[in-house]
């Protein structure tokens, strides 16, 4: 016979948040990427609303994770040679290889 704790588990089986609440948690980190001249920038609602450059580590990591995914899916850019410079309200994406930046511009018709 199973123990009482094993028989009647209170562990949640379904998702932790509803789809509406999950969307509210993810949308502020949805990156918006653009090219201005010879530089590429990205921002999201959460970073744009934080005053100054002191962005909490949790917000930075969440944004960077979403940014790397968006760059890979939408722009076909891998994050191996990229570095980020945090500016006021946005992030500048620095390419280690100039040819990769040129190919990203060409692929989007810029």
C-alpha positions as CSV (number, residue, x, y, z in Angstrom):
1,X,0.0,0.0,0.0
2,X,1.3,3.5,-0.9
3,X,2.1,6.0,1.7
4,X,-0.4,8.8,2.2
5,X,2.0,11.5,0.8
6,X,2.6,9.4,-2.4
7,X,-1.1,8.6,-2.9
8,X,-2.4,12.1,-2.6
9,X,0.2,14.3,-4.1
10,X,-0.4,18.1,-4.0
11,X,2.1,18.7,-6.7
12,X,0.8,20.8,-9.5
13,X,0.4,18.9,-12.8
14,X,-0.6,21.7,-15.1
15,X,1.2,24.9,-16.1
16,X,2.2,27.3,-13.3
17,X,0.6,30.3,-14.9
18,X,-2.4,30.7,-17.3
19,X,-1.6,31.6,-20.9
20,X,-2.8,35.2,-20.4
21,X,-0.5,35.6,-17.3
22,X,2.4,33.9,-19.1
23,X,2.1,36.3,-22.0
24,X,2.1,39.3,-19.6
25,X,5.3,38.0,-18.1
26,X,7.1,37.4,-21.5
27,X,5.9,40.4,-23.5
28,X,7.9,43.1,-21.7
29,X,11.1,41.2,-22.7
30,X,10.2,40.8,-26.4
31,X,13.2,42.4,-28.1
32,X,12.9,45.0,-30.8
33,X,16.0,45.0,-33.1
34,X,17.0,47.7,-35.5
35,X,20.0,48.9,-37.5
36,X,21.1,52.5,-37.5
37,X,23.9,53.1,-39.9
38,X,26.8,50.8,-39.1
39,X,25.5,49.7,-35.7
40,X,22.8,47.3,-34.5
41,X,20.6,48.1,-31.5
42,X,18.0,46.2,-29.5
43,X,15.6,47.2,-26.7
44,X,12.5,45.9,-24.9
45,X,9.9,47.5,-22.7
46,X,11.6,46.5,-19.4
47,X,15.0,47.9,-20.3
48,X,13.5,51.0,-21.8
49,X,11.7,51.8,-18.6
50,X,14.6,51.4,-16.2
51,X,16.3,54.7,-15.4
52,X,20.1,54.8,-15.8
53,X,22.4,51.9,-16.6
54,X,22.0,49.9,-13.4
55,X,19.8,47.1,-14.8
56,X,19.2,44.2,-12.4
57,X,21.0,41.0,-13.3
58,X,17.8,39.0,-13.6
59,X,16.3,41.4,-16.1
60,X,19.6,41.5,-18.1
61,X,19.8,37.7,-18.3
62,X,16.1,37.3,-19.3
63,X,16.5,40.0,-22.0
64,X,19.7,38.5,-23.3
65,X,18.2,35.1,-23.6
66,X,15.2,36.4,-25.6
67,X,17.6,38.6,-27.7
68,X,19.8,35.6,-28.6
69,X,16.8,33.6,-29.6
70,X,15.4,36.5,-31.7
71,X,18.7,37.0,-33.4
72,X,19.0,33.4,-34.3
73,X,15.4,32.9,-35.5
74,X,14.7,36.2,-37.3
75,X,18.2,37.4,-38.4
76,X,20.1,34.1,-38.7
77,X,22.9,35.5,-36.5
78,X,24.6,33.3,-33.9
79,X,25.6,34.8,-30.6
80,X,29.2,33.4,-30.6
81,X,31.0,36.5,-31.8
82,X,28.6,39.1,-30.4
83,X,29.1,41.4,-27.4
84,X,26.6,43.8,-25.9
85,X,27.1,47.3,-24.7
86,X,24.3,48.6,-22.5
87,X,23.3,52.2,-23.2
88,X,20.5,54.3,-21.7
89,X,17.3,52.4,-22.7
90,X,18.8,50.1,-25.3
91,X,21.7,47.7,-26.0
92,X,24.2,48.1,-28.8
93,X,25.1,44.8,-30.4
94,X,28.8,44.6,-31.4
95,X,29.9,42.1,-34.0
96,X,33.3,40.4,-33.8
97,X,33.1,39.7,-37.5
98,X,32.2,42.6,-39.9
99,X,31.2,40.2,-42.6
100,X,28.4,38.7,-40.4
101,X,27.0,42.2,-39.8
102,X,27.1,42.9,-43.6
103,X,25.3,39.6,-44.3
104,X,22.6,40.4,-41.7
105,X,22.0,43.7,-43.4
106,X,21.9,42.1,-46.9
107,X,19.5,39.4,-45.7
108,X,17.0,42.0,-44.5
109,X,17.4,44.3,-47.5
110,X,18.9,47.1,-45.5
